[in-house]
């Protein structure tokens, strides 16, 4: 929740290290950490060390080690201001949708 957009990086390092089946040009936006500091932008080297890196990442994920494991974060990372219960978020979304439908749907149908 404290992260800003500047704390993220769009990288292929995780995808390449784990041989994820993403098409070329598709990256993963994650919070910067020790893994991205070491491997981001070094695509050929990541592929060359794939087995070793995949093992390290699997162990980090199991241990919850955010220094290495990816913490995925979209471009809106800096916009999150609070953590709310799912029920509260859903009630708010439904109320907003109902309001929009009441206020805007009728003119569209006329």
FIKE-394843 format. One record per residue (C-alpha): residue number from 0; chain; x, y, z. Coordinates in Angstrom, 1 decimal. Example, Ala and Ser with C-alpha at 12.3 -4.5 7.8 and 13.67 -1.06 7.14 Angstrom:
<nodes>
[0; 'A'; [12.3; -4.5; 7.8]];
[1; 'A'; [13.7; -1.1; 7.1]];
</nodes>
This chain:
<nodes>
[0; 'A'; [0.0; 0.0; 0.0]];
[1; 'A'; [3.0; 2.3; 0.5]];
[2; 'A'; [4.4; 1.7; -3.0]];
[3; 'A'; [4.2; 4.3; -5.6]];
[4; 'A'; [4.4; 3.8; -9.4]];
[5; 'A'; [8.1; 4.7; -9.1]];
[6; 'A'; [8.6; 1.6; -6.9]];
[7; 'A'; [7.6; -0.7; -9.8]];
[8; 'A'; [9.4; -1.9; -12.8]];
[9; 'A'; [8.1; -3.5; -16.0]];
[10; 'A'; [10.3; -6.5; -16.5]];
[11; 'A'; [10.6; -9.8; -18.4]];
[12; 'A'; [13.1; -11.2; -15.9]];
[13; 'A'; [10.5; -13.3; -14.0]];
[14; 'A'; [8.9; -14.6; -17.1]];
[15; 'A'; [12.2; -15.6; -18.7]];
[16; 'A'; [13.5; -17.2; -15.5]];
[17; 'A'; [10.5; -19.4; -15.1]];
[18; 'A'; [10.0; -20.0; -18.9]];
[19; 'A'; [6.5; -18.6; -18.6]];
[20; 'A'; [4.7; -18.9; -21.9]];
[21; 'A'; [4.2; -15.2; -22.6]];
[22; 'A'; [4.7; -13.7; -26.1]];
[23; 'A'; [7.7; -11.6; -26.7]];
[24; 'A'; [7.2; -8.0; -25.6]];
[25; 'A'; [4.9; -8.9; -22.7]];
[26; 'A'; [6.3; -8.0; -19.4]];
[27; 'A'; [5.3; -8.2; -15.7]];
[28; 'A'; [5.0; -5.1; -13.6]];
[29; 'A'; [6.3; -5.8; -10.1]];
[30; 'A'; [7.6; -4.0; -7.1]];
[31; 'A'; [11.4; -3.4; -7.4]];
[32; 'A'; [13.4; -5.8; -5.2]];
[33; 'A'; [16.8; -7.5; -5.1]];
[34; 'A'; [15.9; -9.8; -8.0]];
[35; 'A'; [14.9; -7.0; -10.3]];
[36; 'A'; [17.9; -5.0; -9.3]];
[37; 'A'; [20.1; -7.9; -10.3]];
[38; 'A'; [18.3; -9.2; -13.4]];
[39; 'A'; [16.1; -6.7; -15.0]];
[40; 'A'; [17.2; -5.9; -18.5]];
[41; 'A'; [19.6; -8.8; -18.6]];
[42; 'A'; [17.4; -11.1; -20.7]];
[43; 'A'; [20.0; -13.2; -22.3]];
[44; 'A'; [21.8; -13.8; -19.0]];
[45; 'A'; [18.5; -14.7; -17.3]];
[46; 'A'; [17.9; -17.3; -19.9]];
[47; 'A'; [21.4; -18.6; -19.4]];
[48; 'A'; [20.8; -19.0; -15.7]];
[49; 'A'; [17.2; -20.1; -16.0]];
[50; 'A'; [17.4; -23.4; -14.0]];
[51; 'A'; [19.3; -21.8; -11.1]];
[52; 'A'; [17.0; -18.7; -11.1]];
[53; 'A'; [13.8; -20.8; -11.3]];
[54; 'A'; [14.9; -22.8; -8.3]];
[55; 'A'; [15.7; -19.6; -6.3]];
[56; 'A'; [12.3; -18.1; -7.2]];
[57; 'A'; [10.4; -21.2; -6.3]];
[58; 'A'; [12.1; -21.3; -2.9]];
[59; 'A'; [11.5; -17.6; -2.4]];
[60; 'A'; [7.8; -17.9; -3.3]];
[61; 'A'; [7.4; -20.8; -0.8]];
[62; 'A'; [9.2; -18.9; 1.9]];
[63; 'A'; [7.3; -15.6; 1.1]];
[64; 'A'; [10.7; -13.9; 0.5]];
[65; 'A'; [9.8; -10.6; -1.2]];
[66; 'A'; [13.5; -9.8; -1.8]];
[67; 'A'; [13.4; -12.3; -4.6]];
[68; 'A'; [9.8; -13.4; -5.3]];
[69; 'A'; [7.7; -11.2; -7.5]];
[70; 'A'; [5.2; -8.8; -5.8]];
[71; 'A'; [3.0; -8.0; -8.8]];
[72; 'A'; [1.8; -4.4; -8.9]];
[73; 'A'; [-0.1; -2.7; -11.7]];
[74; 'A'; [0.4; 0.9; -12.9]];
[75; 'A'; [-2.0; 2.1; -10.2]];
[76; 'A'; [0.2; 1.0; -7.4]];
[77; 'A'; [0.5; 4.6; -6.2]];
[78; 'A'; [-3.3; 5.2; -6.2]];
[79; 'A'; [-4.1; 2.7; -3.4]];
[80; 'A'; [-4.9; 4.6; -0.2]];
[81; 'A'; [-6.5; 1.9; 2.0]];
[82; 'A'; [-7.3; -1.7; 2.3]];
[83; 'A'; [-11.0; -2.5; 2.7]];
[84; 'A'; [-13.0; -5.7; 3.3]];
[85; 'A'; [-14.2; -7.3; 0.0]];
[86; 'A'; [-17.8; -6.9; 1.2]];
[87; 'A'; [-17.4; -3.1; 1.5]];
[88; 'A'; [-15.8; -2.8; -1.9]];
[89; 'A'; [-18.5; -4.9; -3.5]];
[90; 'A'; [-21.3; -2.9; -1.9]];
[91; 'A'; [-19.7; 0.4; -3.1]];
[92; 'A'; [-19.3; -1.0; -6.6]];
[93; 'A'; [-22.9; -2.1; -6.8]];
[94; 'A'; [-24.2; 1.2; -5.4]];
[95; 'A'; [-22.2; 3.1; -8.0]];
[96; 'A'; [-23.4; 0.8; -10.8]];
[97; 'A'; [-27.0; 1.2; -9.7]];
[98; 'A'; [-26.6; 5.0; -9.5]];
[99; 'A'; [-25.1; 5.2; -13.0]];
[100; 'A'; [-27.8; 3.0; -14.4]];
[101; 'A'; [-30.6; 5.1; -12.8]];
[102; 'A'; [-29.0; 8.5; -13.9]];
[103; 'A'; [-27.6; 7.6; -17.3]];
[104; 'A'; [-29.3; 4.6; -18.8]];
[105; 'A'; [-32.7; 6.3; -19.5]];
[106; 'A'; [-31.3; 9.0; -21.7]];
[107; 'A'; [-29.5; 6.4; -23.7]];
[108; 'A'; [-32.7; 4.5; -24.3]];
[109; 'A'; [-34.7; 7.5; -25.4]];
</nodes>
